[in-house]
Amino acid sequence: MSSPALVAGVDGCRRGWVVTTTPAAGPAPIVSVEVVAHIGEVLDRVRTARLRAVAIDMPIGLPDAGPRACDLATRARLGRRRSSVFLVPPRAVLGSVDHADALRRARAVDGRGLSIQAFNLLAKIAEVDDAIEPSLTSAVVEAHPESVFAELAGAPLATTKRTAAGRAERLALLAEPFPDSGEVLARRLPGSAADDVLDAAAVAWTARRWAAGTALVLGDGTLDRRGLPMRVAV
């Protein structure tokens, strides 16, 4: 089967995952934006060679204890926007019944706490962890939208993504890698927020760079216990 010419960026949303698809070579428009119920639907497109690369705004590769080097490196690069990067919790917290349970598990591992924001992502983290296998990680990579926007702008953004000014700034930055895409990126999809679509588009740029072999990779090359690389691509 010939290599596909499409890549995708994925961001979690209320009803599942926002998926933005674009040609692997750019600049080129976003060709589709959709919401899928389960991340496995996207990974199946990699398995069946319908997508050359996928970048997901969700942790891939979970530590047994302590912070991941890639999270610390991503925070350092973002400076004033470092709070947009949360330290990925240890694998032991997966399956926690509530925040108090997750907090107990996290503290038992390495003494760290666990924010409610991180706890609210545990179901999505577990979904990705259950669906992915190491053989897919040559094509599937973790990415971080604010790192993409900082790279496109040349510096971390001062605006936040949930404000009108922040959305406008991010749309303007996406216009260069994804020309003629403003209308599709401004569209509201049921079960998702406006910033979910912009974040998915941002990491689609990372997927394009990953497919081309030009992405910046943050991390120390460590694999987790499942053999998944703990890294963040930009």
C-alpha positions as CSV (number, residue, x, y, z in Angstrom):
1,M,0.0,0.0,0.0
2,S,1.3,3.4,-0.9
3,S,2.1,5.9,1.8
4,P,-0.9,8.2,2.6
5,A,-0.7,11.9,2.1
6,L,-2.6,12.9,5.2
7,V,-1.8,13.6,8.8
8,A,-4.0,14.5,11.7
9,G,-4.0,16.6,14.9
10,V,-6.1,15.4,17.9
11,D,-7.4,17.2,21.0
12,G,-9.7,15.8,23.7
13,C,-13.2,17.3,24.0
14,R,-16.4,16.7,25.9
15,R,-17.8,14.1,23.5
16,G,-14.5,12.4,22.6
17,W,-11.8,13.8,20.4
18,V,-11.6,16.6,17.8
19,V,-9.6,15.4,14.8
20,T,-8.3,17.9,12.2
21,T,-6.9,16.3,9.0
22,T,-4.5,18.0,6.6
23,P,-2.1,17.1,3.8
24,A,1.2,15.9,5.0
25,A,3.0,18.5,2.9
26,G,2.3,22.1,3.5
27,P,1.3,24.9,3.6
28,A,-2.0,23.4,2.8
29,P,-5.6,23.8,4.2
30,I,-7.3,21.8,6.9
31,V,-9.4,19.3,4.8
32,S,-11.7,18.1,7.6
33,V,-12.6,18.7,11.2
34,E,-14.7,16.1,13.1
35,V,-15.4,14.7,16.5
36,V,-14.9,11.0,17.1
37,A,-16.0,9.1,20.2
38,H,-12.9,7.1,20.9
39,I,-9.2,7.6,20.2
40,G,-9.0,4.0,18.8
41,E,-10.9,5.3,15.7
42,V,-7.9,7.6,14.9
43,L,-5.3,5.0,15.7
44,D,-7.0,2.5,13.3
45,R,-6.5,5.0,10.5
46,V,-2.8,4.8,11.2
47,R,-2.9,1.0,11.3
48,T,-4.7,0.9,7.9
49,A,-2.3,3.5,6.4
50,R,-5.0,6.2,6.0
51,L,-2.9,8.6,8.0
52,R,0.9,9.0,7.8
53,A,1.2,10.6,11.2
54,V,-0.9,11.7,14.2
55,A,-0.1,14.2,17.0
56,I,-2.3,14.0,20.1
57,D,-2.6,16.6,22.8
58,M,-2.7,13.9,25.6
59,P,0.1,12.2,27.4
60,I,1.7,9.1,25.8
61,G,4.1,7.2,28.0
62,L,3.5,7.4,31.8
63,P,6.1,7.6,34.5
64,D,6.3,5.1,37.4
65,A,7.4,8.0,39.6
66,G,8.6,11.5,39.4
67,P,8.1,14.1,36.6
68,R,8.8,13.3,33.0
69,A,11.8,15.1,31.5
70,C,9.7,16.1,28.5
71,D,7.2,17.9,30.7
72,L,10.0,19.8,32.4
73,A,11.5,20.7,29.1
74,T,8.2,21.9,27.7
75,R,7.6,24.0,30.7
76,A,11.0,25.6,30.4
77,R,10.4,26.5,26.8
78,L,7.1,28.1,27.5
79,G,8.2,30.5,30.2
80,R,5.2,32.7,31.1
81,R,2.8,30.0,29.7
82,R,4.4,27.2,31.6
83,S,1.2,26.6,33.6
84,S,-0.4,25.2,30.5
85,V,1.8,22.1,30.9
86,F,0.8,19.9,33.8
87,L,3.1,17.3,35.2
88,V,1.9,13.9,34.0
89,P,0.8,11.7,37.0
90,P,2.3,8.3,37.7
91,R,0.8,5.2,36.1
92,A,-0.4,4.1,39.5
93,V,-3.2,6.7,39.5
94,L,-5.0,5.2,36.5
95,G,-8.3,3.6,37.6
96,S,-8.7,5.9,40.6
97,V,-12.4,6.1,41.6
98,D,-12.2,9.8,42.6
99,H,-9.8,12.7,43.2
100,A,-9.1,11.7,46.8
101,D,-8.2,8.1,45.7
102,A,-6.0,9.5,42.9
103,L,-4.3,11.9,45.4
104,R,-3.6,9.0,47.8
105,R,-2.1,6.9,45.0
106,A,0.1,9.7,43.7
107,R,1.4,10.6,47.1
108,A,2.1,6.9,47.9
109,V,4.3,6.7,44.8
110,D,6.5,9.8,45.1
111,G,4.9,12.2,47.5
112,R,3.6,14.4,44.7
113,G,0.0,15.7,44.8
114,L,-2.4,15.7,41.9
115,S,-4.4,18.7,40.8
116,I,-8.1,18.4,40.0
117,Q,-7.3,19.4,36.4
118,A,-4.9,16.5,36.0
119,F,-7.5,14.2,37.7
120,N,-10.1,15.2,35.2
121,L,-7.9,14.1,32.3
122,L,-7.2,10.6,33.8
123,A,-10.0,8.9,31.7
124,K,-8.6,10.4,28.5
125,I,-5.1,9.4,29.5
126,A,-6.2,5.8,30.2
127,E,-8.1,5.7,26.9
128,V,-5.0,6.6,25.0
129,D,-2.9,4.2,27.0
130,D,-5.3,1.3,26.4
131,A,-5.5,2.0,22.7
132,I,-1.9,2.5,21.7
133,E,0.9,0.0,21.4
134,P,4.7,0.7,21.0
135,S,4.6,-0.3,17.3
136,L,2.4,2.8,16.6
137,T,4.8,5.3,18.1
138,S,6.8,5.7,14.9
139,A,3.7,7.5,13.5
140,V,1.9,8.7,16.7
141,V,3.3,11.3,18.9
142,E,2.3,13.4,21.9
143,A,2.2,17.2,21.2
144,H,1.3,20.4,23.1
145,P,-0.7,23.2,21.4
146,E,0.7,26.1,23.3
147,S,4.2,25.0,22.4
148,V,3.1,25.0,18.7
149,F,1.7,28.5,19.0
150,A,4.9,29.7,20.7
151,E,6.9,28.1,17.9
152,L,4.8,29.8,15.2
153,A,4.9,33.2,17.0
154,G,8.5,33.0,17.9
155,A,7.7,33.5,21.6
156,P,5.1,32.2,24.1
157,L,1.7,34.0,23.7
158,A,0.5,36.5,26.2
159,T,-3.2,35.8,25.4
160,T,-5.1,32.9,26.7
161,K,-7.0,30.6,24.3
162,R,-10.5,31.0,25.9
163,T,-10.7,34.8,25.2
164,A,-11.8,36.4,22.0
165,A,-8.3,38.0,21.6
166,G,-6.6,34.7,22.2
167,R,-8.7,32.8,19.6
168,A,-8.1,35.6,17.1
169,E,-4.3,35.5,17.7
170,R,-4.2,31.7,17.3
171,L,-6.4,31.7,14.2
172,A,-4.0,34.3,12.7
173,L,-1.0,32.1,13.5
174,L,-2.6,29.0,11.9
175,A,-3.3,30.9,8.7
176,E,0.3,30.4,7.4
177,P,0.6,26.6,7.7
178,F,-3.1,26.1,7.0
179,P,-4.1,28.8,4.4
180,D,-7.8,29.2,3.5
181,S,-8.9,27.4,6.7
182,G,-10.3,30.2,8.8
183,E,-13.9,29.2,8.1
184,V,-13.5,25.6,8.9
185,L,-11.5,26.3,12.1
186,A,-14.0,28.8,13.3
187,R,-16.8,26.3,13.0
188,R,-18.4,25.0,16.3
189,L,-18.7,21.2,16.5
190,P,-21.3,19.6,18.8
191,G,-19.5,18.3,21.9
192,S,-16.4,20.5,21.5
193,A,-15.3,24.0,22.3
194,A,-13.8,26.6,20.0
195,D,-10.4,26.2,21.5
196,D,-10.5,22.4,21.1
197,V,-10.6,22.9,17.3
198,L,-7.7,25.4,17.3
199,D,-5.6,23.1,19.6
200,A,-6.3,20.1,17.3
201,A,-5.2,22.2,14.3
202,A,-2.1,23.4,16.1
203,V,-0.9,19.8,16.8
204,A,-1.8,18.8,13.2
205,W,1.2,21.1,12.3
206,T,3.3,19.0,14.6
207,A,2.0,15.9,12.9
208,R,3.1,17.4,9.6
209,R,6.5,18.1,10.9
210,W,6.7,14.6,12.5
211,A,6.0,13.0,9.1
212,A,8.7,15.2,7.5
213,G,11.2,14.4,10.2
214,T,11.6,18.0,11.1
215,A,9.8,18.1,14.5
216,L,11.6,19.2,17.6
217,V,11.5,16.4,20.2
218,L,11.6,17.2,23.9
219,G,12.6,14.6,26.4
220,D,15.5,12.4,27.4
221,G,14.6,9.3,25.3
222,T,13.1,7.4,28.3
223,L,10.6,4.7,27.6
224,D,7.8,3.8,30.1
225,R,7.2,0.3,31.4
226,R,5.1,-0.5,28.4
227,G,7.8,0.6,26.0
228,L,6.1,3.9,25.1
229,P,8.4,6.9,24.6
230,M,7.9,9.7,27.0
231,R,8.4,12.7,24.7
232,V,6.7,15.8,23.4
233,A,7.0,16.9,19.8
234,V,6.7,20.4,18.5
